[in-house]
Amino acid sequence: MLQEEMFVKHLTKAVYAYTVDGKVYYIKTTHYHTTKRQTPKFVPVVYIVSHPKFAYIDDLAGEMVYVLYGGVSLLCTFLLIFLAFALFGVISA
């Protein structure tokens, strides 16, 4: 199976360290469409208390931006459809 290469203009790979009971653990992540200066210095890390090496970065706030963009786009689409129907006399505004 061929693997396609893709170029992302601003792709930053980061390694974050977190300490549990005096032992340091590392977690890697990739930030898309951010430069090195835009990469967050601190991120919330969620880990299993009994096994702290199993962890992930809790970045729900970053993903919520895309939900907001999608909601605004959907609202604009409905508004434009409503205006088009009103303009052509399909509905009376």
GULUM-38177 format. One record per residue: residue number from 1; residue in three letters; chain; x, y, z of N, C-alpha, C, CB in turn. Coordinates in pm, 1 decimal. Glycine has a CB too. Example, Ala and Ser with C-alpha at 12.3 -4.5 7.8 and 13.67 -1.06 7.14 Angstrom:
REM residues 2
DRENVO   seq   type   mol     n_east    n_north       n_up    ca_east   ca_north      ca_up     c_east    c_north       c_up    cb_east   cb_north      cb_up
DRENVO     1    ALA     A     1319.0     -569.0      780.0     1230.0     -450.0      780.0     1320.0     -330.0      780.0     1130.8     -447.3      904.6
DRENVO     2    SER     A     1285.0     -225.0      708.0     1367.0     -106.0      714.0     1290.0        3.0      787.0     1408.4      -59.8      572.5
REM end
This chain:
REM residues 93
DRENVO   seq   type   mol     n_east    n_north       n_up    ca_east   ca_north      ca_up     c_east    c_north       c_up    cb_east   cb_north      cb_up
DRENVO     1    MET     A       84.1     -116.9        0.0        0.0        0.0        0.0       89.4      124.3        0.0      -96.1       -0.8      121.8
DRENVO     2    LEU     A       64.6      213.2      -92.5      143.2      335.2     -101.8       95.6      436.7        0.3      135.5      393.9     -242.6
DRENVO     3    GLN     A      191.3      504.8       58.9      157.2      608.1      154.5      183.3      743.8       89.6      238.6      591.9      286.5
DRENVO     4    GLU     A       80.9      827.8       89.5       95.4      958.0       27.3      160.5     1054.9      124.2      -40.1     1011.4      -19.1
DRENVO     5    GLU     A      243.4     1140.4       69.1      304.3     1244.3      150.2      220.6     1370.3      136.7      451.7     1270.0      108.0
DRENVO     6    MET     A      208.7     1441.9      247.7      131.4     1564.5      247.7      213.3     1672.3      317.6       -6.6     1544.3      317.1
DRENVO     7    PHE     A      210.6     1790.4      263.5      281.9     1902.9      321.7      184.6     1988.0      402.1      351.2     1987.2      212.0
DRENVO     8    VAL     A      216.3     2011.9      528.1      137.8     2101.1      612.9      226.3     2220.8      641.7       89.5     2030.1      746.2
DRENVO     9    LYS     A      176.2     2339.9      611.1      258.9     2459.6      618.0      316.5     2481.2      757.6      178.2     2580.8      576.4
DRENVO    10    HIS     A      232.6     2479.6      859.2      280.3     2500.8      995.4      245.6     2377.6     1077.9      218.3     2629.9     1058.1
DRENVO    11    LEU     A      340.9     2289.1     1092.8      323.2     2168.0     1172.0      433.1     2166.8     1276.9      327.2     2038.3     1082.6
DRENVO    12    THR     A      393.3     2157.9     1401.9      489.9     2160.3     1511.0      473.8     2035.0     1594.2      472.6     2286.5     1598.4
DRENVO    13    LYS     A      581.3     1963.0     1611.5      581.8     1846.6     1699.4      637.5     1890.9     1834.2      666.1     1728.4     1638.5
DRENVO    14    ALA     A      569.7     1848.8     1941.1      610.1     1892.1     2074.5      616.7     1772.9     2168.1      513.2     1998.1     2129.3
DRENVO    15    VAL     A      702.4     1784.3     2267.3      713.4     1685.1     2373.7      691.1     1758.3     2505.6      853.2     1611.4     2371.0
DRENVO    16    TYR     A      594.9     1709.7     2583.1      564.8     1768.9     2712.9      604.7     1671.0     2822.1      414.4     1806.1     2724.1
DRENVO    17    ALA     A      653.6     1724.4     2933.3      693.3     1642.7     3048.1      596.3     1667.5     3162.1      839.3     1674.1     3092.1
DRENVO    18    TYR     A      559.8     1561.0     3231.8      477.5     1573.8     3351.2      534.5     1481.9     3458.1      328.1     1539.8     3321.4
DRENVO    19    THR     A      520.0     1521.7     3583.9      579.7     1450.0     3694.8      471.5     1391.6     3783.4      671.5     1541.6     3775.5
DRENVO    20    VAL     A      484.3     1263.4     3815.4      393.4     1195.1     3906.4      478.1     1122.4     4009.5      298.4     1096.0     3830.1
DRENVO    21    ASP     A      458.1     1156.4     4136.7      531.9     1094.6     4248.0      682.8     1098.8     4226.0      487.1      949.9     4266.9
DRENVO    22    GLY     A      732.1     1210.8     4176.9      875.5     1229.9     4159.2      933.9     1168.9     4033.0      945.8     1174.4     4274.9
DRENVO    23    LYS     A      854.5     1097.8     3955.4      903.5     1038.4     3831.1      852.6     1120.3     3713.2      858.8      889.8     3818.5
DRENVO    24    VAL     A      940.9     1147.2     3617.1      906.8     1230.3     3501.5      862.5     1140.5     3386.0     1027.8     1319.1     3459.1
DRENVO    25    TYR     A      750.5     1177.4     3326.5      697.4     1107.6     3209.4      688.5     1207.6     3094.5      557.1     1043.2     3239.6
DRENVO    26    TYR     A      696.0     1157.4     2973.8      691.2     1243.0     2856.2      575.2     1200.5     2766.9      824.7     1237.5     2778.6
DRENVO    27    ILE     A      515.8     1300.4     2702.6      408.1     1273.7     2608.6      432.6     1358.9     2483.8      267.4     1304.1     2672.4
DRENVO    28    LYS     A      418.6     1296.0     2368.0      442.1     1365.1     2240.6      309.3     1402.0     2176.8      525.6     1277.1     2144.2
DRENVO    29    THR     A      309.5     1511.8     2105.5      190.0     1553.8     2033.2      230.2     1634.1     1909.9       96.6     1636.9     2124.5
DRENVO    30    THR     A      135.4     1652.3     1821.5      156.7     1731.0     1700.7       52.2     1841.1     1696.1      149.9     1642.0     1573.0
DRENVO    31    HIS     A       98.0     1963.3     1675.0        8.0     2078.0     1662.2        5.3     2118.8     1515.5       53.4     2197.7     1753.7
DRENVO    32    TYR     A     -112.5     2113.7     1456.0     -127.0     2149.2     1315.7     -160.8     2296.8     1301.7     -234.6     2063.1     1249.0
DRENVO    33    HIS     A     -109.5     2358.1     1199.0     -136.2     2498.4     1164.5      -95.5     2593.2     1276.6     -284.1     2517.7     1132.3
DRENVO    34    THR     A       11.6     2560.1     1346.8       67.8     2650.9     1446.8      218.2     2656.5     1427.6       31.8     2605.6     1591.7
DRENVO    35    THR     A      272.7     2772.6     1451.8      417.6     2786.9     1447.5      473.0     2751.5     1584.6      459.4     2931.3     1405.4
DRENVO    36    LYS     A      603.8     2750.0     1595.8      667.7     2715.0     1721.9      628.8     2813.5     1832.0      820.0     2711.4     1705.2
DRENVO    37    ARG     A      614.7     2939.9     1797.8      579.1     3040.5     1897.8      432.1     3031.2     1939.3      608.7     3179.8     1844.2
DRENVO    38    GLN     A      346.8     2973.2     1854.5      204.5     2960.5     1886.4      172.7     2832.5     1963.4      122.8     2964.5     1759.1
DRENVO    39    THR     A      268.4     2742.8     1974.7      246.9     2616.9     2045.1      234.1     2645.0     2194.8      363.0     2516.6     2017.1
DRENVO    40    PRO     A      134.2     2588.0     2260.3      117.7     2614.9     2403.1      233.9     2560.9     2485.4      -12.5     2554.8     2452.6
DRENVO    41    LYS     A      273.3     2637.6     2585.8      383.2     2596.7     2673.0      336.9     2493.0     2774.6      442.1     2718.2     2745.1
DRENVO    42    PHE     A      211.4     2505.5     2819.5      155.1     2413.1     2916.9       25.0     2356.2     2862.2      131.8     2483.1     3053.2
DRENVO    43    VAL     A        6.1     2227.7     2879.5     -116.6     2161.3     2835.7     -167.4     2074.4     2950.2      -92.2     2075.7     2706.4
DRENVO    44    PRO     A     -299.8     2057.0     2960.3     -352.4     1968.3     3064.5     -334.8     1821.7     3024.2     -501.5     1998.9     3091.5
DRENVO    45    VAL     A     -270.0     1746.1     3110.0     -244.7     1604.8     3084.1     -333.7     1522.0     3176.7      -93.6     1569.6     3104.8
DRENVO    46    VAL     A     -402.8     1425.8     3119.6     -486.9     1333.4     3195.8     -419.4     1196.6     3191.4     -634.3     1327.0     3138.0
DRENVO    47    TYR     A     -402.9     1136.0     3308.4     -336.9     1006.7     3314.5     -409.6      915.1     3411.7     -190.1     1022.8     3355.4
DRENVO    48    ILE     A     -383.8      785.0     3398.9     -439.9      686.7     3490.0     -355.2      688.6     3617.0     -443.8      543.3     3425.3
DRENVO    49    VAL     A     -420.5      703.0     3731.4     -347.6      719.0     3857.5     -259.2      597.5     3886.3     -445.9      741.2     3973.5
DRENVO    50    SER     A     -308.2      478.9     3860.4     -228.1      359.4     3888.6     -120.4      333.9     3782.4     -319.0      238.2     3898.9
DRENVO    51    HIS     A     -137.9      389.0     3662.2      -40.3      372.9     3553.4      -19.5      508.7     3485.2      -88.7      264.8     3449.3
DRENVO    52    PRO     A       62.0      594.9     3544.4       74.7      732.2     3490.7      137.7      742.4     3352.3      155.4      814.0     3584.6
DRENVO    53    LYS     A      201.3      636.3     3303.5      259.8      647.9     3168.8      152.2      642.3     3060.1      362.8      536.0     3145.6
DRENVO    54    PHE     A       31.1      595.7     3095.5      -80.8      596.5     3001.8     -154.4      728.7     3018.2     -176.9      474.6     3025.5
DRENVO    55    ALA     A     -129.4      820.4     2926.6     -183.4      955.6     2940.7     -220.5     1011.3     2804.4      -82.0     1048.1     3010.6
DRENVO    56    TYR     A     -299.6     1117.3     2808.9     -331.5     1192.0     2687.6     -346.3     1339.2     2723.3     -461.3     1137.7     2620.4
DRENVO    57    ILE     A     -337.3     1421.8     2622.1     -351.2     1566.2     2641.1     -497.3     1602.0     2624.0     -261.6     1646.5     2541.1
DRENVO    58    ASP     A     -553.6     1664.4     2725.9     -694.3     1703.3     2724.3     -706.7     1836.7     2651.5     -752.4     1712.8     2869.3
DRENVO    59    ASP     A     -728.2     1829.4     2521.1     -731.7     1949.7     2437.3     -870.4     1970.3     2379.9     -628.6     1940.3     2323.9
DRENVO    60    LEU     A     -971.7     1956.4     2463.6    -1108.0     1972.7     2416.1    -1135.6     2116.8     2373.5    -1206.4     1930.3     2523.9
DRENVO    61    ALA     A    -1075.4     2212.5     2441.4    -1097.0     2353.1     2406.4    -1048.7     2382.2     2265.1    -1025.6     2444.8     2506.3
DRENVO    62    GLY     A     -938.3     2322.4     2224.5     -887.7     2342.3     2088.9     -979.4     2283.7     1984.4     -750.9     2282.0     2075.0
DRENVO    63    GLU     A    -1044.3     2172.6     2017.1    -1136.3     2110.6     1923.0    -1269.6     2183.7     1918.1    -1158.3     1965.4     1959.7
DRENVO    64    MET     A    -1306.3     2250.4     2024.9    -1432.4     2323.5     2028.9    -1431.8     2441.6     1931.4    -1460.2     2372.8     2170.9
DRENVO    65    VAL     A    -1315.0     2490.3     1896.3    -1305.9     2598.4     1798.4    -1363.8     2552.2     1665.6    -1159.5     2644.8     1780.7
DRENVO    66    TYR     A    -1335.1     2427.9     1626.9    -1387.3     2375.3     1501.1    -1538.4     2357.1     1507.7    -1320.0     2242.5     1467.0
DRENVO    67    VAL     A    -1590.6     2319.9     1623.5    -1735.8     2309.7     1640.4    -1799.5     2447.5     1626.0    -1771.1     2247.9     1778.0
DRENVO    68    LEU     A    -1735.8     2548.2     1683.3    -1785.8     2685.3     1671.0    -1784.1     2731.6     1525.4    -1702.1     2780.6     1757.5
DRENVO    69    TYR     A    -1675.6     2704.4     1455.4    -1667.5     2742.0     1314.1    -1776.5     2671.9     1232.7    -1528.6     2707.6     1257.3
DRENVO    70    GLY     A    -1798.7     2545.0     1260.6    -1902.7     2470.6     1190.2    -2041.1     2525.7     1219.3    -1896.9     2324.2     1227.8
DRENVO    71    GLY     A    -2067.0     2563.1     1345.1    -2196.1     2620.1     1382.2    -2221.3     2753.8     1315.1    -2204.6     2636.2     1531.8
DRENVO    72    VAL     A    -2119.4     2838.2     1310.1    -2133.8     2968.4     1244.5    -2156.2     2949.2     1094.5    -2008.6     3056.8     1269.7
DRENVO    73    SER     A    -2084.7     2856.9     1033.7    -2103.3     2829.7      890.7    -2243.7     2777.3      862.2    -1998.8     2728.8      841.4
DRENVO    74    LEU     A    -2293.8     2690.0      947.1    -2428.5     2636.1      931.0    -2533.1     2746.2      946.0    -2453.9     2524.5     1033.0
DRENVO    75    LEU     A    -2514.7     2833.3     1042.8    -2608.0     2945.2     1062.7    -2608.8     3037.7      940.9    -2570.4     3025.0     1189.7
DRENVO    76    CYS     A    -2491.6     3069.1      888.2    -2483.9     3154.3      768.9    -2550.5     3088.0      648.8    -2337.9     3186.9      735.9
DRENVO    77    THR     A    -2535.0     2957.2      636.7    -2596.9     2884.8      526.0    -2748.5     2893.1      533.8    -2552.1     2738.6      525.9
DRENVO    78    PHE     A    -2804.8     2867.8      652.8    -2949.6     2876.9      669.1    -3000.9     3018.3      643.3    -2989.4     2832.3      808.8
DRENVO    79    LEU     A    -2924.6     3118.3      686.9    -2964.8     3257.2      664.0    -2966.1     3289.6      514.8    -2870.6     3353.4      738.1
DRENVO    80    LEU     A    -2864.0     3244.8      441.9    -2858.8     3270.7      298.5    -2971.1     3197.9      224.6    -2723.1     3228.8      242.2
DRENVO    81    ILE     A    -3002.5     3075.2      264.1    -3112.3     3001.7      200.8    -3244.6     3071.9      227.7    -3117.6     2856.0      252.0
DRENVO    82    PHE     A    -3266.2     3116.7      351.0    -3388.4     3188.9      385.0    -3400.7     3317.8      304.0    -3391.6     3220.3      534.8
DRENVO    83    LEU     A    -3290.9     3391.9      291.7    -3293.0     3516.1      213.8    -3318.5     3488.6       65.7    -3160.7     3591.8      230.8
DRENVO    84    ALA     A    -3262.0     3379.5       12.9    -3285.0     3345.3     -127.8    -3431.6     3309.8     -151.1    -3194.4     3227.9     -170.5
DRENVO    85    PHE     A    -3492.1     3232.8      -61.1    -3634.3     3199.9      -73.7    -3720.7     3324.4      -62.5    -3675.2     3098.3       32.7
DRENVO    86    ALA     A    -3685.6     3414.9       27.6    -3762.9     3538.2       43.6    -3747.3     3627.2      -78.7    -3719.1     3613.6      170.0
DRENVO    87    LEU     A    -3628.9     3630.5     -136.6    -3604.2     3714.3     -253.6    -3682.1     3665.6     -374.4    -3455.9     3717.9     -285.7
DRENVO    88    PHE     A    -3691.8     3534.3     -392.2    -3761.4     3479.8     -506.7    -3912.1     3458.6     -481.7    -3697.4     3349.8     -546.1
DRENVO    89    GLY     A    -3959.6     3499.0     -366.1    -4101.3     3494.5     -336.2    -4155.8     3358.5     -297.7    -4175.1     3543.0     -451.0
DRENVO    90    VAL     A    -4069.2     3263.7     -266.2    -4113.9     3132.2     -223.7    -4180.7     3142.3      -86.9    -3995.9     3033.1     -219.6
DRENVO    91    ILE     A    -4123.6     3223.7       -0.5    -4182.6     3251.1      130.5    -4196.4     3400.3      146.7    -4097.5     3191.0      245.1
DRENVO    92    SER     A    -4284.6     3442.3      232.1    -4299.2     3586.2      255.8    -4233.8     3619.6      389.5    -4450.3     3629.4      254.6
DRENVO    93    ALA     A    -4143.0     3714.0      382.8    -4067.7     3751.9      503.6    -4138.1     3860.4      580.6    -3927.4     3798.0      467.5
REM end
